[in-house]
Amino acid sequence: MASLALLFYVGAEGFSIEHLRNDRPVHGMVASLLLFAGFLVHFAALSIGARAIHSVPYHDLPSSMSLFSWMLAGSYGVLLVRHREGSTGPFLIPVAIAALVVSMLTQGNPQPMDPRLMGAVFAWHVTLAILGYASLTLSFLLAMLYLKQVRQLHRRKLGVLFLRLPALDVLSNLHRTTVAVGTAALAVASCLGLVWAKRNWGTYWDPKVLFTFLVIAIYTFTLFPGATGVRGKKMMLVSIGGFLLLMFSYTIVNLFITSEHAFR
């Protein structure tokens, strides 16, 4: 079923590109329908995997990447529903495709779950954390698109891409939505993680906690440009800095600094 979901996502990407090139509403509509179909089929595939291990499928690389891909598709779907803006699809959908391809290429025999990781609190902790990562990944891509638009404006070279993409204020609103969803999800996930850690480790402390709260603080800073005075290009640069710290936390911290959150 994952292969069928991938096919739908690729189809959605193709029609999104056509929508960007020709600005025909029918292409945008078909892209949205294909994305939604892929999202539903992907959910069915994840549900089958969840029943097989009696838990949310997140315990190994293939499972977590598949869940990450599904969350990316869902986060982009939220943008479509909230803002009715599909011209960013060609730049956002490929990330979901890439994550699902990685999941499928690394798929192996299912590994047994640690019984400690099968409770509802831990399941929600990881699920919301992955939702946070997915939404903030999209925010990073939107910030890069915003800076690309600003650069073209300053150079006064308004190519086809500039004309097809949303205006800067629309990109800013799209970015704000993804940051709001991602930050909220990461904050709730962190609170649930602290509850689980206290119950199972006897302590709240882990280096990963510090980096996660730093990431949340940076993104929260970008949500209140009126109070902070950081707007436009500066806000996007701060957001990109938050994403780089998020990636540092997910890779270097997990690999070399923390033991409890290390990849297994």
Backbone torsions as a table, in degrees:
resi	resn	phi	psi	omega
1	MET	NA	-28.8	177.7
2	ALA	-62.5	-35.8	178.9
3	SER	-64.3	-38.4	178.1
4	LEU	-67.2	-40.7	177.0
5	ALA	-61.0	-42.4	178.3
6	LEU	-60.9	-40.9	178.7
7	LEU	-61.3	-42.6	178.0
8	PHE	-64.3	-42.8	179.7
9	TYR	-62.8	-42.3	178.4
10	VAL	-63.6	-40.8	176.1
11	GLY	-61.6	-42.1	177.4
12	ALA	-61.4	-39.1	178.0
13	GLU	-64.7	-43.2	-180.0
14	GLY	-60.8	-45.7	179.5
15	PHE	-71.3	-28.9	175.5
16	SER	-65.7	-39.1	177.3
17	ILE	-64.2	-43.3	178.1
18	GLU	-63.5	-37.6	178.1
19	HIS	-63.9	-39.4	178.9
20	LEU	-67.9	-38.4	-177.5
21	ARG	-72.9	-43.9	-170.9
22	ASN	-109.3	-11.6	179.5
23	ASP	54.7	44.0	176.8
24	ARG	-100.8	122.3	-176.8
25	PRO	-55.8	-32.7	-177.7
26	VAL	-63.7	-35.4	178.1
27	HIS	-66.0	-40.6	177.4
28	GLY	-64.8	-38.7	179.5
29	MET	-65.1	-45.3	179.5
30	VAL	-63.9	-40.4	178.7
31	ALA	-60.2	-42.3	179.9
32	SER	-65.5	-41.7	179.6
33	LEU	-65.0	-41.4	178.9
34	LEU	-66.7	-39.1	177.3
35	LEU	-62.5	-43.7	179.7
36	PHE	-64.6	-40.8	177.6
37	ALA	-62.7	-43.9	177.6
38	GLY	-62.6	-38.8	178.8
39	PHE	-61.5	-43.8	-179.4
40	LEU	-68.1	-44.5	179.4
41	VAL	-65.0	-39.8	178.5
42	HIS	-62.8	-40.1	177.4
43	PHE	-62.2	-40.7	178.2
44	ALA	-62.4	-40.9	178.8
45	ALA	-64.1	-42.0	178.1
46	LEU	-65.5	-37.2	179.5
47	SER	-64.2	-40.1	177.6
48	ILE	-62.5	-43.7	177.4
49	GLY	-64.3	-36.9	180.0
50	ALA	-65.8	-40.6	178.9
51	ARG	-66.5	-31.9	-178.4
52	ALA	-67.3	-33.7	-177.7
53	ILE	-109.7	-0.1	179.7
54	HIS	59.0	39.4	179.4
55	SER	-165.7	168.8	173.6
56	VAL	-64.9	132.1	-176.9
57	PRO	-76.4	95.0	-179.1
58	TYR	-146.1	1.6	-166.1
59	HIS	-80.8	-11.8	177.3
60	ASP	-136.8	174.6	-175.2
61	LEU	-60.4	-50.1	-179.6
62	PRO	-57.9	-44.0	-178.1
63	SER	-66.5	-45.8	-177.7
64	SER	-66.8	-36.8	178.5
65	MET	-69.1	-35.3	176.3
66	SER	-65.7	-43.7	177.8
67	LEU	-64.1	-39.0	177.8
68	PHE	-62.3	-43.0	178.1
69	SER	-60.9	-44.2	179.7
70	TRP	-62.7	-40.6	178.4
71	MET	-66.3	-36.3	176.5
72	LEU	-62.4	-46.0	178.4
73	ALA	-61.8	-41.5	179.0
74	GLY	-66.0	-40.2	179.2
75	SER	-64.3	-40.1	176.8
76	TYR	-66.7	-36.0	176.2
77	GLY	-60.7	-38.2	176.8
78	VAL	-60.2	-41.4	178.2
79	LEU	-62.9	-41.3	179.4
80	LEU	-62.1	-44.4	-179.0
81	VAL	-69.8	-41.7	-174.5
82	ARG	-74.2	-40.4	-171.4
83	HIS	-116.3	-8.0	179.7
84	ARG	53.9	41.4	-176.6
85	GLU	-128.6	109.6	-175.1
86	GLY	-107.5	1.4	-175.8
87	SER	-72.4	-13.9	176.8
88	THR	-86.7	-5.1	-177.9
89	GLY	-53.2	-45.7	-178.3
90	PRO	-58.6	-20.2	-178.5
91	PHE	-99.6	-18.9	-175.4
92	LEU	-102.9	-39.7	-178.2
93	ILE	-61.4	-37.6	-178.9
94	PRO	-57.0	-26.3	179.6
95	VAL	-67.9	-40.2	177.0
96	ALA	-65.0	-39.6	178.3
97	ILE	-63.0	-46.1	-177.9
98	ALA	-62.3	-42.6	-179.7
99	ALA	-64.3	-39.8	179.8
100	LEU	-69.0	-37.4	177.1
101	VAL	-62.6	-43.7	177.1
102	VAL	-59.6	-42.6	178.7
103	SER	-59.9	-44.7	-177.1
104	MET	-70.6	-35.8	-179.1
105	LEU	-72.9	-26.4	-178.3
106	THR	-100.2	5.7	-176.9
107	GLN	-64.5	133.0	177.4
108	GLY	-138.2	-158.4	177.1
109	ASN	-70.5	135.4	178.9
110	PRO	-57.7	134.9	179.4
111	GLN	-96.2	146.9	179.3
112	PRO	-64.6	146.9	-179.3
113	MET	-87.3	142.9	169.4
114	ASP	-67.7	125.5	-177.6
115	PRO	-55.0	-29.3	179.7
116	ARG	-65.6	-23.1	-174.1
117	LEU	-96.1	15.6	-175.4
118	MET	-107.2	2.7	-179.8
119	GLY	-80.7	164.4	-177.7
120	ALA	-66.0	-38.7	-177.9
121	VAL	-62.5	-46.9	-179.4
122	PHE	-67.3	-38.4	179.4
123	ALA	-60.7	-46.0	178.4
124	TRP	-67.1	-36.0	178.2
125	HIS	-58.2	-51.6	-177.6
126	VAL	-70.6	-41.1	-178.9
127	THR	-61.0	-46.2	-180.0
128	LEU	-70.1	-33.8	176.9
129	ALA	-63.1	-42.7	178.9
130	ILE	-67.4	-37.2	173.6
131	LEU	-59.8	-42.6	177.7
132	GLY	-61.1	-45.8	178.1
133	TYR	-60.5	-41.7	-178.2
134	ALA	-64.5	-48.7	-178.7
135	SER	-64.0	-39.7	-179.4
136	LEU	-73.5	-25.8	172.3
137	THR	-64.9	-43.6	176.6
138	LEU	-64.6	-36.1	178.5
139	SER	-63.1	-36.1	177.4
140	PHE	-63.6	-46.3	179.6
141	LEU	-63.6	-39.6	178.2
142	LEU	-66.6	-36.9	176.8
143	ALA	-64.2	-39.4	177.9
144	MET	-65.7	-40.2	176.6
145	LEU	-63.3	-40.0	178.3
146	TYR	-60.1	-47.6	-179.5
147	LEU	-65.5	-34.4	176.3
148	LYS	-63.3	-42.4	178.3
149	GLN	-63.6	-43.7	179.0
150	VAL	-61.5	-41.7	179.7
151	ARG	-62.5	-42.1	178.3
152	GLN	-65.3	-37.1	177.3
153	LEU	-63.1	-45.0	-178.5
154	HIS	-65.3	-35.0	179.2
155	ARG	-83.6	-9.1	-178.5
156	ARG	57.5	36.4	175.3
157	LYS	-117.2	86.1	-175.3
158	LEU	-91.9	89.4	-178.6
159	GLY	-79.8	-171.6	-178.8
160	VAL	-61.9	-38.9	-179.3
161	LEU	-60.1	-42.6	-179.7
162	PHE	-62.4	-41.1	-177.1
163	LEU	-70.4	-29.2	-177.3
164	ARG	-86.2	-30.6	-177.6
165	LEU	-76.8	159.0	179.5
166	PRO	-63.8	162.5	175.1
167	ALA	-65.2	164.0	-175.8
168	LEU	-59.7	-39.0	-179.5
169	ASP	-67.6	-32.2	177.1
170	VAL	-69.9	-44.0	176.1
171	LEU	-59.7	-38.4	178.4
172	SER	-63.7	-40.1	178.5
173	ASN	-68.1	-40.1	176.1
174	LEU	-60.8	-44.5	179.1
175	HIS	-61.6	-44.0	-179.0
176	ARG	-61.6	-40.5	179.2
177	THR	-62.3	-47.1	-179.2
178	THR	-64.7	-38.3	178.6
179	VAL	-66.4	-42.1	179.9
180	ALA	-61.8	-47.4	179.6
181	VAL	-64.0	-46.5	-177.5
182	GLY	-64.8	-42.7	-178.8
183	THR	-67.7	-43.0	178.8
184	ALA	-62.3	-45.4	-179.8
185	ALA	-62.6	-42.0	-179.4
186	LEU	-67.7	-36.2	179.7
187	ALA	-66.9	-46.0	179.1
188	VAL	-65.3	-41.3	178.5
189	ALA	-59.6	-40.5	-179.7
190	SER	-65.8	-41.2	178.4
191	CYS	-63.3	-43.5	177.6
192	LEU	-64.5	-37.3	178.5
193	GLY	-64.2	-37.6	177.9
194	LEU	-65.2	-39.9	177.6
195	VAL	-62.2	-46.4	-179.1
196	TRP	-65.3	-41.3	-178.2
197	ALA	-63.6	-42.7	179.6
198	LYS	-62.6	-38.1	-178.5
199	ARG	-71.8	-36.0	-172.6
200	ASN	-104.8	-29.2	179.4
201	TRP	-102.5	-19.0	-176.3
202	GLY	81.3	6.7	-179.5
203	THR	-151.6	155.7	175.8
204	TYR	-88.9	-17.1	-166.7
205	TRP	-81.8	135.8	169.8
206	ASP	-163.3	139.6	-179.3
207	PRO	-53.2	-30.4	179.8
208	LYS	-60.9	-34.0	-179.2
209	VAL	-61.8	-44.7	-179.2
210	LEU	-60.5	-47.9	-178.6
211	PHE	-65.8	-36.8	179.4
212	THR	-64.6	-43.1	179.8
213	PHE	-70.3	-28.4	173.4
214	LEU	-65.5	-43.0	177.7
215	VAL	-61.0	-46.4	179.7
216	ILE	-60.2	-41.2	-179.4
217	ALA	-63.6	-42.4	-179.1
218	ILE	-64.2	-46.1	-178.9
219	TYR	-68.9	-35.4	176.2
220	THR	-62.1	-36.9	177.6
221	PHE	-57.4	-38.4	-177.9
222	THR	-76.2	-15.5	-177.8
223	LEU	-79.7	-11.2	-177.0
224	PHE	-126.6	65.9	-178.5
225	PRO	-62.8	-28.5	178.8
226	GLY	-65.7	-37.4	-179.3
227	ALA	-82.1	-35.3	-175.6
228	THR	-89.7	-21.4	-177.7
229	GLY	78.1	5.2	179.9
230	VAL	-98.1	112.2	-176.3
231	ARG	-131.8	171.8	171.3
232	GLY	52.7	-128.9	-176.0
233	LYS	-59.5	-41.6	-179.4
234	LYS	-62.9	-40.4	179.6
235	MET	-63.5	-40.6	179.3
236	MET	-65.6	-37.0	178.7
237	LEU	-67.0	-39.1	176.1
238	VAL	-64.2	-40.7	178.8
239	SER	-62.6	-42.2	178.1
240	ILE	-63.8	-38.4	175.7
241	GLY	-61.5	-39.3	176.8
242	GLY	-63.2	-39.0	179.8
243	PHE	-67.9	-39.7	177.9
244	LEU	-62.4	-39.3	176.1
245	LEU	-66.5	-37.5	177.0
246	LEU	-60.7	-44.3	178.8
247	MET	-67.0	-35.8	175.8
248	PHE	-62.5	-42.3	179.2
249	SER	-64.5	-40.5	-175.6
250	TYR	-74.1	-27.2	-176.5
251	THR	-105.8	-72.1	-174.2
252	ILE	-62.4	-46.1	-179.2
253	VAL	-62.9	-46.2	-179.3
254	ASN	-64.8	-35.1	-175.4
255	LEU	-82.3	-37.8	-167.6
256	PHE	-124.9	-17.1	-172.2
257	ILE	-107.3	-46.2	-179.0
258	THR	-96.8	152.7	175.3
259	SER	-105.4	-36.8	-176.4
260	GLU	-72.8	-31.2	179.9
261	HIS	-100.6	13.6	-177.8
262	ALA	-66.9	149.2	176.9
263	PHE	-63.8	140.2	179.1
264	ARG	-128.5	NA	NA
